[in-house]
């Protein structure tokens, strides 16, 4: 009694999660950057650098998961 | 959106501390209403349940939900899904009930019902009306559910694979991703649910104030659909995470 086929559900869930993960990692990087800027008086550089780092980590995670799921046939 | 205008200490129950922070009385109250509702319906169905032959309408609905979640958990986790079924079912049913609880023309009630409870009533026109909304609009609720999912999927990995699971987490090429996932997975679970349901409620509130005839009914129908989808996605992702950790190839 599946709402949608399992494979479709897996792929949609994985794709949605990967995209949202990029947002979360950028947000965490920006938040950490703002806090460190406040502590070290380096505004706005650490916020920018850590946001970009978060975006790179998010993209790397998305690609690595896609390649791993290709090998295993799973999300 | 809950959690912004009624703290437990405003009811004189206690004072917030730096360790605990503020405790949202409205979220706790509405979550308790959800839980009482779920237990009440479950008790009613259990007491009148027929094992042989067709049961009543409520039994049919509850059995449909059971079969749906059973199919979902079995499909994602595999043969050993039974220990995890209560968690997946609880998450699905609680999120679904919470989402449905928030669907109602409450903003209109706040405006037109005389004597609707107000907070900070002494401020006169600036007093805020007590808000009834889905408990899943409070980040504490969604984060709590997501952290439960995180603890269960990490725990299931150690339960199934023992110390070998720690090697998978920290000593393989995918280890940095696995460690990042311990933050990313609960965050995405919590944020997705909270943001979608909050956006729905804001949209309904806006339409209720602009055009309170007919249009909000369509919006509320759409909200019910989104509530089902979000409950399904939360339960699906939790069961996917558990399924990945208990998979035999780890």
Boltz contact constraints between the chains, C-beta under 6 A:
constraints:
  - contact:
      token1: [A, 1]
      token2: [B, 67]
      max_distance: 6.0
  - contact:
      token1: [A, 1]
      token2: [B, 68]
      max_distance: 6.0
  - contact:
      token1: [A, 1]
      token2: [B, 71]
      max_distance: 6.0
  - contact:
      token1: [A, 2]
      token2: [B, 71]
      max_distance: 6.0
  - contact:
      token1: [A, 6]
      token2: [B, 75]
      max_distance: 6.0
  - contact:
      token1: [A, 9]
      token2: [B, 236]
      max_distance: 6.0
  - contact:
      token1: [A, 13]
      token2: [B, 236]
      max_distance: 6.0
  - contact:
      token1: [A, 13]
      token2: [B, 237]
      max_distance: 6.0
  - contact:
      token1: [A, 17]
      token2: [B, 188]
      max_distance: 6.0
  - contact:
      token1: [A, 20]
      token2: [B, 188]
      max_distance: 6.0
  - contact:
      token1: [A, 20]
      token2: [B, 192]
      max_distance: 6.0
  - contact:
      token1: [A, 21]
      token2: [B, 184]
      max_distance: 6.0
  - contact:
      token1: [A, 21]
      token2: [B, 188]
      max_distance: 6.0
  - contact:
      token1: [A, 24]
      token2: [B, 184]
      max_distance: 6.0
  - contact:
      token1: [A, 24]
      token2: [B, 187]
      max_distance: 6.0
  - contact:
      token1: [A, 24]
      token2: [B, 188]
      max_distance: 6.0
  - contact:
      token1: [A, 61]
      token2: [B, 177]
      max_distance: 6.0
  - contact:
      token1: [A, 64]
      token2: [B, 177]
      max_distance: 6.0
  - contact:
      token1: [A, 75]
      token2: [B, 240]
      max_distance: 6.0
